[in-house]
Amino acid sequence: MSRRLVLVRHARVDFASRDFSGTVRGRQWDPPLGDVGMEQAGQLAARLASADPPAGLFVSPFRRCRETLAPYAERTGLEGVVDETLGEVFVGEWEGVPFEDLIAENEDFVRRRLHDHEPIFAQAPGAERGPELRARVVPAIERMLAASGDGDVLVVTHGGVINAYLGHVLGLEQDMFFLPENTSLNVLDVDHDERRVRFINDVAHLYLPALWDGSADYTSPARDGAQPRP
């Protein structure tokens, strides 16, 4: 019987933050969630809490991921296992540098990012490279699956980590082949050693929150004697 692996990207951060944390890879930008992100985290929690609890729950140590998981933990009483290997890709000298500054200081940045479709971290001096990221992420997630028996696994992490694992499963060479939306669900079916991508970038809880927050009204008056659908 197959089970599910759900990879969730953190909610929207406070981009004005200049908070950093030390990691095994170096000094990395570690902002909290902004106001929009806090709202997104609540909407995500309502959706996740509507499903059966996972057998395994893991979270990146970065603040934005722990704060994204917090409303769900409060609703369910489930605590995520903080795992350092789920931390975001290290971008070297570009950690915490505003996007506008990168454009101003690197003349070919826009061309390489937008026209050649190169990921940002591939261009950063001293950054963690794609093969290094996959070598860190893939075994870590496989270890989490193994530790969770036959149950579902929920992982709250970062866009780079999600790309690394999905790219591995899909056999893609690109380091960043898509940009996961904040709080997006990226779901795989897991059947023994087989991994199948079910869907990616699902953020229905942000656009249709009433489906999970209990405010939706699915009944409508009967017309022409017909009974309303449940």
C-alpha positions as CSV (number, residue, x, y, z in Angstrom):
1,M,0.0,0.0,0.0
2,S,1.4,3.4,-1.0
3,R,1.8,6.3,1.4
4,R,2.4,10.0,0.9
5,L,5.4,12.3,1.2
6,V,4.3,15.9,1.5
7,L,7.0,18.6,1.1
8,V,5.8,22.0,2.2
9,R,7.6,25.3,1.5
10,H,7.6,27.8,4.3
11,A,5.3,30.8,4.4
12,R,6.3,34.3,3.2
13,V,9.1,35.9,5.1
14,D,9.8,39.4,6.4
15,F,12.1,40.6,3.6
16,A,13.2,43.6,5.6
17,S,14.8,41.3,8.3
18,R,18.6,41.2,8.5
19,D,18.6,38.2,11.0
20,F,21.3,35.5,10.4
21,S,22.1,32.2,12.1
22,G,25.2,30.1,12.1
23,T,24.9,26.7,10.4
24,V,27.3,24.0,9.5
25,R,27.5,25.5,6.0
26,G,28.2,29.0,7.2
27,R,26.3,32.2,8.2
28,Q,22.8,32.1,6.6
29,W,20.0,34.5,6.4
30,D,17.3,33.5,8.9
31,P,14.3,35.9,8.7
32,P,11.0,35.4,10.6
33,L,7.6,35.3,8.8
34,G,6.0,38.6,7.9
35,D,2.4,39.4,8.5
36,V,1.3,37.8,5.2
37,G,3.3,34.7,6.1
38,M,1.7,34.4,9.5
39,E,-1.7,34.4,7.8
40,Q,-0.6,31.9,5.2
41,A,0.7,29.6,8.0
42,G,-2.7,29.6,9.7
43,Q,-4.5,28.7,6.4
44,L,-2.0,25.9,5.8
45,A,-2.6,24.6,9.4
46,A,-6.3,24.4,8.8
47,R,-5.8,22.3,5.6
48,L,-3.2,20.0,7.1
49,A,-5.3,19.5,10.3
50,S,-8.2,18.2,8.2
51,A,-6.1,15.2,7.2
52,D,-5.0,12.2,9.3
53,P,-1.8,13.0,11.3
54,P,1.4,12.0,9.6
55,A,3.6,9.2,11.0
56,G,6.6,11.4,10.6
57,L,6.8,15.2,10.9
58,F,10.1,17.0,10.2
59,V,11.1,20.7,9.9
60,S,14.1,22.8,8.9
61,P,15.8,24.6,11.8
62,F,15.4,27.9,10.1
63,R,13.0,30.3,11.8
64,R,10.6,30.7,8.8
65,C,10.0,27.0,8.7
66,R,9.4,26.5,12.4
67,E,7.0,29.5,12.4
68,T,5.2,28.0,9.4
69,L,4.7,24.7,11.3
70,A,3.7,26.4,14.6
71,P,-0.1,26.9,14.0
72,Y,-0.4,23.3,12.9
73,A,1.5,22.1,15.9
74,E,-0.8,24.2,18.1
75,R,-3.9,22.7,16.5
76,T,-2.8,19.1,16.7
77,G,-0.3,18.9,19.5
78,L,2.2,17.4,17.1
79,E,5.8,18.5,17.3
80,G,8.1,18.4,14.3
81,V,11.5,16.9,14.5
82,V,14.0,19.6,13.7
83,D,16.5,18.3,11.2
84,E,19.5,20.4,10.1
85,T,19.8,18.6,6.7
86,L,16.6,20.3,5.7
87,G,18.1,23.8,5.8
88,E,18.0,26.0,2.8
89,V,20.8,26.0,0.2
90,F,23.8,28.1,1.2
91,V,24.3,31.0,-1.2
92,G,27.8,32.0,0.1
93,E,28.6,35.7,-0.2
94,W,25.0,36.4,-1.4
95,E,23.3,35.4,1.9
96,G,20.9,38.0,2.9
97,V,21.7,40.4,0.0
98,P,18.6,42.1,-1.4
99,F,17.6,41.1,-5.0
100,E,17.9,44.7,-6.1
101,D,21.6,44.8,-5.0
102,L,22.4,41.6,-6.8
103,I,21.1,43.1,-10.0
104,A,23.0,46.4,-9.5
105,E,26.3,44.7,-8.7
106,N,26.2,41.9,-11.3
107,E,25.7,43.1,-14.9
108,D,24.9,39.7,-16.3
109,F,22.7,38.5,-13.4
110,V,19.4,39.2,-15.2
111,R,20.5,37.5,-18.4
112,R,21.8,34.4,-16.6
113,R,18.8,34.2,-14.3
114,L,15.9,35.0,-16.6
115,H,17.2,34.1,-20.1
116,D,19.6,31.2,-19.4
117,H,17.3,30.0,-16.5
118,E,20.3,29.5,-14.1
119,P,19.4,29.2,-10.4
120,I,20.6,32.1,-8.3
121,F,22.7,29.9,-6.0
122,A,24.7,28.5,-8.9
123,Q,26.1,32.0,-9.5
124,A,27.0,33.0,-6.0
125,P,30.6,33.0,-4.9
126,G,31.2,30.3,-2.2
127,A,27.8,28.8,-2.6
128,E,26.6,25.2,-2.1
129,R,26.3,23.6,-5.6
130,G,23.5,21.6,-7.0
131,P,25.2,18.2,-6.6
132,E,26.2,19.0,-3.1
133,L,22.6,20.0,-2.2
134,R,21.2,16.8,-3.6
135,A,23.8,14.8,-1.8
136,R,22.6,16.3,1.4
137,V,18.9,16.4,0.8
138,V,18.0,13.1,-0.9
139,P,19.5,10.7,1.7
140,A,18.0,12.8,4.5
141,I,14.5,12.6,3.2
142,E,14.9,8.9,2.4
143,R,16.0,8.5,6.0
144,M,12.9,10.2,7.2
145,L,10.7,7.9,5.1
146,A,12.4,4.9,6.5
147,A,12.1,6.1,10.1
148,S,8.3,6.6,9.7
149,G,7.4,3.0,8.9
150,D,4.3,2.7,6.7
151,G,2.8,6.1,7.4
152,D,2.8,9.4,5.7
153,V,5.6,11.9,6.1
154,L,5.2,15.7,6.3
155,V,8.3,17.9,5.8
156,V,8.3,21.7,6.2
157,T,11.4,23.1,4.4
158,H,12.6,25.4,1.6
159,G,12.3,25.8,-2.1
160,G,15.8,24.7,-2.9
161,V,15.4,21.5,-0.8
162,I,12.1,20.7,-2.6
163,N,13.6,21.2,-6.0
164,A,16.6,19.0,-5.1
165,Y,14.4,16.1,-4.0
166,L,11.8,16.4,-6.8
167,G,14.5,16.9,-9.4
168,H,16.2,13.7,-8.2
169,V,12.9,11.7,-8.4
170,L,12.0,13.1,-11.9
171,G,15.5,12.6,-13.2
172,L,16.1,16.3,-14.0
173,E,19.5,17.9,-14.2
174,Q,18.3,21.4,-13.4
175,D,19.0,22.5,-9.9
176,M,15.9,24.8,-9.7
177,F,13.3,23.8,-12.3
178,F,10.4,25.5,-10.6
179,L,9.7,28.1,-7.8
180,P,7.5,26.5,-5.1
181,E,4.9,29.0,-3.8
182,N,4.9,29.8,-0.1
183,T,3.1,27.1,1.9
184,S,2.7,25.0,-1.3
185,L,2.1,21.3,-1.0
186,N,4.3,19.1,-3.1
187,V,3.1,15.5,-2.9
188,L,4.6,12.2,-3.8
189,D,3.3,8.6,-3.6
190,V,5.7,6.3,-1.9
191,D,5.5,2.6,-2.6
192,H,8.4,0.7,-1.3
193,D,11.4,1.9,-3.4
194,E,9.2,3.7,-6.0
195,R,8.5,7.5,-5.8
196,R,5.9,9.1,-8.0
197,V,5.1,12.8,-8.1
198,R,1.4,13.3,-7.5
199,F,1.2,17.1,-7.8
200,I,3.3,20.1,-7.1
201,N,2.8,23.7,-6.0
202,D,-0.7,23.2,-4.6
203,V,-1.8,26.3,-2.7
204,A,-5.6,25.9,-2.8
205,H,-5.7,26.7,0.9
206,L,-4.6,30.3,0.1
207,Y,-7.2,30.9,-2.6
208,L,-10.0,28.8,-1.1
209,P,-9.5,28.9,2.6
210,A,-13.2,28.5,3.3
211,L,-12.8,24.8,2.3
212,W,-10.8,24.2,5.4
213,D,-11.6,26.9,7.9
214,G,-15.2,25.8,8.5
215,S,-16.9,28.8,6.9
216,A,-17.9,27.3,3.6
217,D,-21.6,26.7,3.1
218,Y,-22.2,24.0,0.5
219,T,-26.0,23.9,0.7
220,S,-28.2,25.8,-1.6
221,P,-32.0,26.1,-1.8
222,A,-33.7,23.3,-3.8
223,R,-35.0,24.4,-7.2
224,D,-38.0,22.9,-9.0
225,G,-38.4,20.3,-6.2
226,A,-34.8,19.0,-6.5
227,Q,-33.0,18.2,-3.2
228,P,-29.8,20.1,-2.4
229,R,-26.6,18.2,-2.8
230,P,-24.7,17.4,0.4
